[in-house]
Amino acid sequence: QVQLVESGGGLVQAGGSLRLSCAASGRTFSMYAMGWARQAPGKEREFVASISWTGGSTSHADSVKGRFTISRDNAKNTLYLQMNSLKPEDTAVYYCGVYARGPRTHGSSRLEDFGSWGQGTQVTVSS
């Protein structure tokens, strides 16, 4: 089973950038689609982005499209989320997760299809 550890969060001004990383243990990382989700205070967790097992296909939520980019490095067992033009409404705890519907797929944009979430990393965007 893959274990995930997120890092790279922090405090940034509106308009700034951050790159989140998700380090995965285990040799099966490269076989599974991966995803990012976020949860703001008082709100439900929401889908942010996903990437296929090869990295050749991605999906981004409308709220982050054009500003955030998901990517992966299977040689390093690491998932990334590049976040540009950050807004105060992007403030949340960000989590990475594994696609739970089987290996070697494109993944999906449904939060319920992902699991094995990491502990999360806090992103705070000040106005």
Secondary structure, DSSP 8 states (H G I E B T S, - for coil): --EEEEE--EEEETT--EEEEEEEESTTGGGS-EEEEEE-TTS--EEEEEE-TTSS-EEE-TTTTTTEEEEEETTTTEEEEEE-S--GGG-EEEEEEEE-S-SSS---S-GGGEE-----EEEEEE-
